[in-house]
Amino acid sequence: MTYTIDAIFHGKVFEPSSQVNLKPNTKVKITIEENQENGEFNRAYTFLKTARNLNIDAPADFSENIDSYL
């Protein structure tokens, strides 16, 4: 079974923000997605990081004249 919950990290342990239906000592796999106060900034940064990593070979004026290149 897979479901998503919110939790708070206390330095050594994660405390679920809501009730979970698990027996004590049940092993689970945790995927961490850090919530950002400023999600818009985080998305912009992620986009720019991705764009930079694409290593697109384009003319120097590509961003200014993108419509003519499409």
PLY file of the C-alpha trace (Angstrom):
ply
format ascii 1.0
element vertex 70
property float x
property float y
property float z
element edge 69
property int vertex1
property int vertex2
end_header
0.00 0.00 0.00
1.28 3.48 -0.86
0.04 6.79 0.48
1.46 10.23 1.20
1.54 11.95 4.58
3.02 15.16 5.93
5.60 14.89 8.69
7.94 17.04 10.74
11.61 16.12 11.13
12.86 16.57 14.72
16.58 16.08 14.09
16.54 12.29 14.41
12.96 11.17 13.79
10.03 12.03 11.54
6.73 12.71 13.31
3.63 12.25 11.13
1.30 15.26 11.10
-1.70 12.92 11.00
-2.61 9.46 12.23
-1.08 6.54 10.31
-2.53 3.04 10.29
0.66 1.04 10.92
1.72 -1.38 13.62
4.68 -0.29 15.80
8.12 -1.15 14.34
6.75 -1.53 10.81
9.50 -0.85 8.26
8.61 1.77 5.66
10.38 3.50 2.76
10.43 7.31 3.01
10.77 9.66 0.05
11.56 13.20 1.16
10.12 16.23 -0.63
11.01 19.36 1.30
8.20 21.91 1.50
9.42 25.42 0.75
7.85 28.58 2.15
8.37 30.22 -1.23
7.35 27.52 -3.67
7.38 29.92 -6.64
11.08 30.67 -6.11
11.84 26.97 -5.78
10.07 26.14 -9.08
11.89 28.97 -10.89
15.24 27.80 -9.54
14.50 24.21 -10.54
13.54 25.28 -14.07
16.70 27.37 -14.49
18.84 24.55 -13.13
17.24 22.11 -15.58
17.61 24.52 -18.51
21.28 25.08 -17.71
21.92 21.32 -17.51
20.42 20.74 -20.97
23.53 22.32 -22.55
21.56 23.57 -25.55
23.76 24.86 -28.36
21.93 28.02 -29.44
22.76 31.43 -30.90
23.69 34.21 -28.46
20.41 36.05 -29.15
18.24 32.93 -28.73
16.28 34.18 -25.71
15.65 37.61 -27.28
14.50 36.21 -30.65
13.04 32.85 -29.67
9.94 33.33 -31.86
12.05 33.60 -35.02
13.89 30.39 -34.12
10.75 28.32 -33.50
0 1
1 2
2 3
3 4
4 5
5 6
6 7
7 8
8 9
9 10
10 11
11 12
12 13
13 14
14 15
15 16
16 17
17 18
18 19
19 20
20 21
21 22
22 23
23 24
24 25
25 26
26 27
27 28
28 29
29 30
30 31
31 32
32 33
33 34
34 35
35 36
36 37
37 38
38 39
39 40
40 41
41 42
42 43
43 44
44 45
45 46
46 47
47 48
48 49
49 50
50 51
51 52
52 53
53 54
54 55
55 56
56 57
57 58
58 59
59 60
60 61
61 62
62 63
63 64
64 65
65 66
66 67
67 68
68 69
